[in-house]
Structures are given as structure tokens and as C-alpha cells.
């Protein structure tokens, strides 16, 4: 994979970095993102299980989970300015230290009610890590290879998300051990990012940090993020329940989620290759159409396991490919702190989508047996119509 021609990632007066150093830097930054995904997916169920064991209601557990979004909302508006002032690497290192310390504090504090401010802190650290690793990865890639590079980022981030629950299944939720493993993983990421050979992206400070401005500048990025968050959280929440309604065993229904996630990981590389070979907005449009049609076919697919597993494997790759393509699109248009601003605004849309997705999907399931695929199809179909409107008006986020 060629990533040459990226003098923007280093100081203007410096000589172009070597190919080996660019590849090393990409590996480190994507590795740090993978570790972040693992830490995040470990923490969410770990905290919820411990709060339930302490006798708290599901409503209170849900409110604690919402504190993560509060942290995101606190830091997102000022993140572009912080990145311009301090740079990506110092902020990422600070976020890793913050996350590691907070994880160790969870089992140490005397009251679970103190877990609410701790969860806000985790949200702040997660938003910094998520936004800046995506920005850094895009800055280290060229437009000719950005699709494949961002596909690798998305695939490995998804792998990290899949790894957290796996670790928890071995350690169990009790005691200090799972929290300590999460903190140790943060330390590993810190050691990677602190390597002096890692190329730092240029971050120029400017006065434009209004996230509404970035939302207007990048409508495709905002809509894609909201769609991805809504469908992903709804699917994780209700796909097993929907399968059980259709006669599946609970364990087999859970395996459907695993199959979908594996497809989301493995199929991003061919999607990324297509990103670099064809018009990206057209590719995104076709992926949206296939996702819509595929969701409508879920009731038929799930009638036969030999059809359901490969079909959901493919559907997961196609749907997540929309997000991968979006990353390539905005990376070709925005640079530096502008790119940080777009990603920070995306964080707000992610929170909104993650809030509405499960709520609307649950309502749809109350109305009809096939409410989940109907919700997913409507969400994907609405996104396709939005893309068509943007293409007709010429207001897309990237060159065609």
C-alpha cells in the first residue's frame, strides 16, 4: 500500500518522510485506535454489570451510560482549538493517561455513585482518542490510497470493539483485574504513540471552532455518522431478540451479531480498494441501496441458518462500508484542525444516532414482528434519498 507524498504530515521545511517511517506511523496510530476500541468495549459492559450487581435499576444504569455522552459533549466543541494549540500526540497521550487512571479508580472509590463523574471523564478521553486517531490516520494517507488506509482503520477499530467483551468473558466482571487490564492496555497504547519515529500531523490553530459550521460543511459525514450509530446500536440491542422471535435459540441469535461484526471487519479492505478505484459518492450510494434491500430481506434470510449467516456477513461489510467510504471522502477534502472539527461534530451526531436508534427500533418492534429490519431499511433508504438530493444540488462533501 503506497502512502507516499505526504509532506503535510511533517513540518513544511522537513524532508519528505521515508516510506518505512510512514508505514510505521500508520501502524502505530491504527494500533492505538484498536486499543482504544478494545478499552471502550470492555468498559461499557463491565461498568453496567457491576452497577447491576450493586442493586441499581436499569434506569440508573442507563443514566450512568449517558454520562459518556456528557463527556463527549463537553470536550467536542473545544477539541479543534485544543488540537491546534497542543497538537495531536500530546492530547492523545493525555487522554490515554486519563483513561487508564479513571479505570483504576472505578473499583477503588467507596461509592458507585462516584462512577458517574468517572464515566464523564471516560467520555472525554474516548472522544479525544476517537477524533484524533481518525484525523491522524487520514493525515498520513494520500488521496490515492486513503480508501484502503481508512478501511484498515475501520476494520481494526471494529476488531478492538469485538475484543473487549472477549476479555471480559475470561476475566469476569468482579474485582480489580478487568479494570487493571483496561488500564494496562492504555499504557501499551501510550508507549506506542510516544515512539519518536511516529510522524505527527500538522495542526494549525485557527478561530473557527463552531461545530455547527462543520456540520454545514460536511453533510455527508454527519448523516453517515448518525445512520451508522442508529443502526449499529439498534442491531446490537435487538438483533438477538428479533431472531428469537423468529424461532432461533438465544445463543444462535447472538452468533448472528458476531457474524455481522466479522463481516464488518473483513470486508472493509475490498471496500477500501473500491474507494480508491471509483467515484466515492457513487460507491456510497450503491452501498446504501444494497443495505436497504438487504435489510428488507432479513425476514426471509432468517428462515434458514445456511442463508442467514453468509447473508449477514455480507450485509455487515456492506453497511459498515458506508462509514469507511465517508472517511475517505472527508479526508480528501479537510485537513488539520478542520478535519478535527468535522470529526468532533461527528461525535455529536453519533451520540444523537445512538440515542434515537434503539428507541425507534424498540418502538417498531412493539408495532410489528419485523420492526427491526423495517427500521433499518427505512434508515438506510432515507440516507440514500438524502445522498441523491445532495448529488442533485451539488452540495456533497467531496469531489466527484
C-alpha positions as MATLAB code, in Angstrom:
seq = 'XXXXXXXXXXXXXXXXXXXXXXXXXXXXXXXXXXXXXXXXXXXXXXXXXXXXXXXXXXXXXXXXXXXXXXXXXXXXXXXXXXXXXXXXXXXXXXXXXXXXXXXXXXXXXXXXXXXXXXXXXXXXXXXXXXXXXXXXXXXXXXXXXXXXXXXXXXXXXXXXXXXXXXXXXXXXXXXXXXXXXXXXXXXXXXXXXXXXXXXXXXXXXXXXXXXXXXXXXXXXXXXXXXXXXXXXXXXXXXXXXXXXXXXXXXXXXXXXXXXXXXXXXXXXXXXXXXXXXXXXXXXXXXXXXXXXXXXXXXXXXXXXXXXXXXXXXXXXXXXXXXXXXXXXXXXXXXXXXXXXXXXXXXXXXXXXXXXXXXXXXXXXXXXXXXXXXXXXXXXXXXXXXXXXXXXXXXXXXXXX';
ca = [
       0.000    0.000    0.000;
       1.599    3.244   -1.114;
       1.340    6.210    1.215;
       3.974    8.410   -0.363;
       3.676   12.126   -0.998;
       2.701   13.268    2.493;
       4.851   16.201    3.394;
       1.832   17.808    5.081;
       2.186   15.365    7.946;
       5.534   16.828    8.954;
       6.939   20.325    9.198;
       6.989   22.233    5.891;
      10.756   22.627    5.967;
      11.445   18.956    6.694;
      12.381   16.459    4.021;
       9.670   14.013    2.997;
       9.463   11.057    5.422;
      10.561    7.660    4.220;
       8.040    5.041    3.142;
       9.059    2.818    6.053;
       8.527    5.611    8.570;
       5.101    6.427    7.123;
       4.032    2.789    7.327;
       5.385    2.529   10.880;
       3.488    5.670   11.893;
       0.265    4.371   10.346;
       0.657    1.052   12.139;
       1.190    2.791   15.482;
      -1.763    5.176   15.153;
      -4.155    2.489   13.894;
      -2.873    0.184   16.645;
      -3.645    2.860   19.234;
      -7.157    3.205   17.788;
      -7.624   -0.569   18.015;
      -6.579   -0.497   21.652;
      -8.997    2.370   22.293;
     -11.814    0.301   20.770;
     -10.892   -2.624   22.994;
     -10.831   -0.458   26.127;
     -14.171    1.165   25.273;
     -15.952   -2.127   24.554;
     -14.518   -3.646   27.734;
     -15.605   -0.751   29.943;
     -19.233   -0.404   28.814;
     -20.468   -3.889   29.805;
     -18.068   -4.088   32.763;
     -19.494   -0.970   34.420;
     -23.089   -1.977   33.643;
     -22.666   -5.465   35.150;
     -21.082   -4.079   38.327;
     -23.812   -1.472   38.750;
     -26.462   -4.178   38.350;
     -24.675   -6.320   40.932;
     -24.767   -3.337   43.290;
     -28.574   -3.358   43.037;
     -29.082   -0.316   40.827;
     -32.040   -0.243   38.469;
     -31.776   -0.397   34.693;
     -32.831    3.252   34.548;
     -29.912    4.308   36.742;
     -27.532    2.090   34.761;
     -28.756    3.776   31.594;
     -28.198    7.208   33.133;
     -24.648    6.209   34.023;
     -24.033    5.113   30.435;
     -25.368    8.503   29.287;
     -22.586   10.203   31.261;
     -20.240    9.073   28.492;
     -22.190   11.261   26.070;
     -21.966   14.163   28.541;
     -18.180   13.870   28.413;
     -18.276   13.877   24.613;
     -20.482   16.993   24.584;
     -18.143   18.779   26.997;
     -14.948   18.285   25.011;
     -16.159   18.146   21.385;
     -16.785   21.906   20.937;
     -13.261   22.843   22.107;
     -11.354   19.913   20.609;
     -10.363   21.655   17.325;
      -8.923   24.582   19.320;
      -7.095   22.230   21.700;
      -5.639   20.282   18.772;
      -4.416   23.494   17.154;
      -2.779   24.650   20.376;
      -1.252   21.449   21.730;
      -1.078   19.044   18.764;
      -2.456   15.552   18.287;
       0.174   13.472   20.090;
       0.181   15.379   23.443;
      -3.629   15.269   23.565;
      -3.753   11.553   22.763;
      -1.118   10.800   25.414;
      -3.070   12.864   27.970;
      -6.302   11.055   27.056;
      -4.636    7.655   27.478;
      -3.284    8.633   30.902;
      -6.712    9.976   31.899;
      -8.495    6.805   30.758;
      -6.005    4.486   32.485;
      -6.205    6.359   35.808;
     -10.008    6.513   35.709;
     -10.266    2.767   35.073;
      -8.165    2.071   38.158;
     -10.348    4.413   40.218;
     -13.607    2.597   39.430;
     -13.072   -0.369   41.811;
     -11.190    1.823   44.316;
     -13.755    4.542   45.093;
     -16.053    3.886   48.075;
     -19.387    4.508   46.328;
     -20.743    3.510   42.927;
     -22.387    6.944   42.746;
     -18.888    8.342   42.185;
     -18.842    6.268   38.975;
     -20.997    8.966   37.348;
     -18.257   11.645   37.212;
     -15.718    8.937   36.379;
     -17.865    7.970   33.380;
     -17.897   11.612   32.231;
     -14.105   11.543   32.308;
     -14.070    8.370   30.227;
     -16.287   10.106   27.668;
     -13.832   12.997   27.429;
     -10.890   10.639   26.947;
     -12.747    8.500   24.398;
     -13.765   11.488   22.266;
     -10.183   12.784   22.149;
      -8.820    9.362   21.189;
     -11.512    8.644   18.603;
     -11.346   12.019   16.844;
      -7.580   12.443   16.839;
      -6.665    8.903   15.771;
      -9.061    9.191   12.818;
      -7.603   12.600   11.951;
      -4.021   11.378   12.307;
      -4.643    8.320   10.142;
      -6.207   10.426    7.397;
      -3.338   12.927    7.526;
      -0.804   10.122    6.985;
      -2.567    8.795    3.882;
      -2.641   10.114    0.325;
      -5.829   10.604   -1.657;
      -4.810    7.727   -3.928;
      -4.710    5.280   -1.011;
      -6.975    6.937    1.548;
      -9.813    4.477    0.956;
      -7.651    1.472    1.766;
      -5.958    3.158    4.714;
      -9.257    4.254    6.291;
     -10.687    0.788    5.588;
      -7.823   -0.724    7.586;
      -8.540    1.800   10.353;
     -12.250    0.925   10.435;
     -11.587   -2.829   10.332;
      -9.065   -2.793   13.170;
     -11.173   -0.418   15.248;
     -14.053   -2.887   14.850;
     -11.689   -5.679   15.866;
     -10.906   -3.736   19.021;
     -14.618   -3.327   19.745;
     -15.018   -7.098   19.413;
     -12.074   -7.772   21.742;
     -13.373   -6.053   24.886;
     -16.288   -8.429   25.593;
     -13.982  -11.355   24.799;
     -11.555  -10.246   27.515;
     -14.442   -9.809   29.938;
     -15.632  -13.344   29.239;
     -12.272  -14.638   30.513;
     -11.700  -12.302   33.472;
     -15.258  -11.977   34.733;
     -16.595   -8.632   35.997;
     -15.568   -8.938   39.637;
     -12.664   -7.212   41.344;
      -9.772   -5.126   40.087;
      -8.498   -7.462   37.325;
     -10.682   -6.394   34.358;
     -10.199   -2.709   35.185;
      -6.444   -3.242   35.562;
      -6.294   -4.975   32.170;
      -8.037   -1.965   30.626;
      -5.532    0.373   32.264;
      -2.650   -1.814   31.098;
      -3.954   -1.680   27.538;
      -3.973    2.133   27.780;
      -0.338    2.010   28.896;
       0.537   -0.127   25.885;
      -1.108    2.389   23.554;
       0.731    5.224   25.302;
       4.089    3.526   24.724;
       3.242    3.094   21.042;
       2.188    6.700   20.445;
       5.184    8.084   22.374;
       7.629    6.498   19.904;
       9.792    9.333   18.471;
       9.703    7.817   14.961;
       5.944    8.376   14.714;
       5.193   11.259   12.327;
       2.991   13.945   13.840;
       0.311   15.644   11.750;
       0.462   19.399   11.321;
      -2.240   21.138   13.382;
      -2.589   24.860   12.715;
      -4.618   26.822   15.225;
      -7.476   28.934   13.878;
     -10.525   30.757   15.173;
     -13.157   28.525   13.538;
     -14.230   26.004   16.166;
     -18.023   26.265   15.790;
     -19.240   22.704   15.313;
     -22.391   23.917   13.530;
     -20.094   25.301   10.833;
     -18.525   21.877   10.325;
     -21.941   20.221   10.246;
     -22.949   22.519    7.384;
     -19.657   21.933    5.550;
     -19.839   18.135    5.742;
     -23.479   16.965    5.461;
     -22.489   13.514    4.154;
     -20.199   12.933    7.131;
     -22.886   13.986    9.590;
     -25.661   11.890    8.032;
     -23.423    8.830    7.670;
     -22.370    9.041   11.313;
     -25.951    9.352   12.558;
     -27.025    6.425   10.362;
     -24.139    4.225   11.494;
     -24.740    4.967   15.175;
     -28.515    4.448   14.973;
     -28.371    1.156   13.075;
     -25.366   -0.239   14.943;
     -26.812    0.380   18.408;
     -30.259   -0.848   17.352;
     -28.783   -4.005   15.843;
     -26.632   -4.773   18.874;
     -29.628   -4.209   21.141;
     -32.335   -6.083   19.246;
     -30.945   -8.470   16.598;
     -30.807  -11.405   19.035;
     -34.313  -10.618   20.305;
     -35.620  -10.411   16.744;
     -34.035  -13.765   15.864;
     -35.585  -15.363   18.967;
     -38.985  -14.052   17.851;
     -38.468  -15.929   14.601;
     -37.707  -19.183   16.399;
     -33.924  -19.037   16.884;
     -32.217  -20.131   20.084;
     -30.744  -17.222   22.064;
     -27.141  -18.418   21.641;
     -27.588  -18.802   17.894;
     -29.147  -15.349   17.740;
     -26.115  -13.911   19.489;
     -23.885  -15.613   16.935;
     -25.682  -13.654   14.232;
     -24.280  -10.459   15.769;
     -20.800  -11.968   15.806;
     -21.171  -12.986   12.159;
     -22.273   -9.475   11.209;
     -19.293   -7.947   13.057;
     -16.818  -10.308   11.396;
     -18.177   -9.265    8.010;
     -17.847   -5.626    9.047;
     -14.160   -6.239    9.806;
     -13.050   -8.452    6.925;
     -14.920   -6.770    4.075;
     -13.600   -3.256    4.719;
     -10.403   -3.917    2.771;
     -12.191   -4.671   -0.525;
     -14.499   -1.698    0.142;
     -11.425    0.461    0.671;
      -9.945   -0.781   -2.603;
     -13.151    0.234   -4.387;
     -12.931    3.652   -2.693;
      -9.616    4.236   -4.440;
     -10.800    2.974   -7.846;
     -14.199    4.632   -8.384;
     -16.285    7.683   -7.566;
     -16.693    7.564   -3.787;
     -20.101    9.189   -3.562;
     -21.435    6.786   -6.187;
     -19.953    3.854   -4.241;
     -21.592    5.128   -1.055;
     -24.915    5.408   -2.878;
     -24.742    1.796   -4.077;
     -23.729    0.572   -0.621;
     -26.755    2.397    0.810;
     -29.085    0.806   -1.754;
     -27.689   -2.674   -1.037;
     -28.036   -2.086    2.716;
     -31.668   -1.042    2.261;
     -32.582   -4.039    0.101;
     -30.610   -6.389    2.339;
     -32.422   -5.210    5.470;
     -35.793   -5.755    3.807;
     -34.676   -9.329    3.074;
     -33.834  -10.137    6.716;
     -37.183  -11.861    7.415;
     -36.553  -14.242    4.505;
     -32.848  -14.708    5.289;
     -33.502  -15.688    8.881;
     -35.814  -18.507    7.841;
     -32.756  -20.642    7.049;
     -29.461  -20.560    9.019;
     -27.419  -21.584    5.980;
     -28.659  -18.393    4.301;
     -28.709  -16.130    7.383;
     -25.051  -16.425    8.376;
     -23.404  -15.658    4.995;
     -26.063  -13.032    4.206;
     -25.488  -11.115    7.465;
     -21.722  -11.474    6.980;
     -22.057   -9.690    3.636;
     -24.607   -7.185    4.905;
     -22.348   -6.151    7.808;
     -19.458   -5.474    5.436;
     -21.645   -3.526    3.007;
     -23.269   -1.387    5.700;
     -20.058   -0.509    7.553;
     -18.518    0.167    4.150;
     -20.709    3.301    4.008;
     -18.791    4.671    7.006;
     -15.429    3.658    5.552;
     -16.248    5.433    2.283;
     -17.301    8.547    4.188;
     -13.933    8.640    5.981;
     -12.165    8.605    2.623;
     -14.443   11.353    1.278;
     -13.939   13.832    4.107;
     -10.226   13.007    4.385;
      -9.756   14.123    0.782;
     -11.422   17.487    1.476;
     -10.467   18.532    5.016;
      -7.036   18.778    6.646;
      -5.558   19.555   10.055;
      -7.803   21.202   12.619;
     -10.624   21.461   10.073;
     -10.617   17.663    9.940;
     -10.571   17.560   13.754;
     -13.595   19.876   13.745;
     -15.502   17.616   11.351;
     -14.739   14.539   13.461;
     -15.721   16.390   16.648;
     -19.049   17.375   15.085;
     -19.487   13.754   14.018;
     -19.140   12.793   17.674;
     -22.259   14.805   18.486;
     -24.188   13.166   15.633;
     -23.006    9.753   16.837;
     -24.483   10.446   20.261;
     -27.788   11.533   18.760;
     -27.974    8.495   16.480;
     -27.096    6.128   19.309;
     -29.878    7.657   21.400;
     -32.584    7.549   18.717;
     -31.693    4.225   17.068;
     -32.580    1.793   19.867;
     -35.599    3.910   20.872;
     -37.125    3.888   17.385;
     -36.210    0.247   16.753;
     -37.817   -0.787   20.040;
     -40.965    1.133   19.126;
     -41.025   -0.538   15.698;
     -40.696   -3.981   17.298;
     -43.641   -3.180   19.571;
     -45.721   -2.382   16.491;
     -44.737   -5.334   14.282;
     -42.754   -8.574   14.490;
     -40.432   -7.394   11.727;
     -39.967   -3.936   13.205;
     -36.167   -4.183   13.356;
     -35.494   -4.816    9.657;
     -38.200   -2.292    8.797;
     -36.454    0.362   10.901;
     -33.038   -0.458    9.402;
     -34.412   -0.376    5.863;
     -36.156    2.950    6.447;
     -32.994    4.449    7.960;
     -30.805    3.247    5.073;
     -33.416    4.221    2.479;
     -33.736    7.705    3.958;
     -29.962    8.047    3.793;
     -29.986    7.055    0.105;
     -32.617    9.694   -0.648;
     -30.541   12.283    1.210;
     -27.485   11.391   -0.887;
     -29.496   11.706   -4.091;
     -30.691   15.158   -3.017;
     -27.115   16.245   -2.293;
     -25.862   14.959   -5.634;
     -28.637   16.795   -7.456;
     -27.888   20.040   -5.616;
     -24.100   19.632   -5.901;
     -23.703   20.035   -2.128;
     -21.733   16.841   -1.445;
     -18.655   16.630    0.760;
     -16.081   15.762   -1.885;
     -15.036   15.881   -5.472;
     -16.809   13.506   -7.831;
];
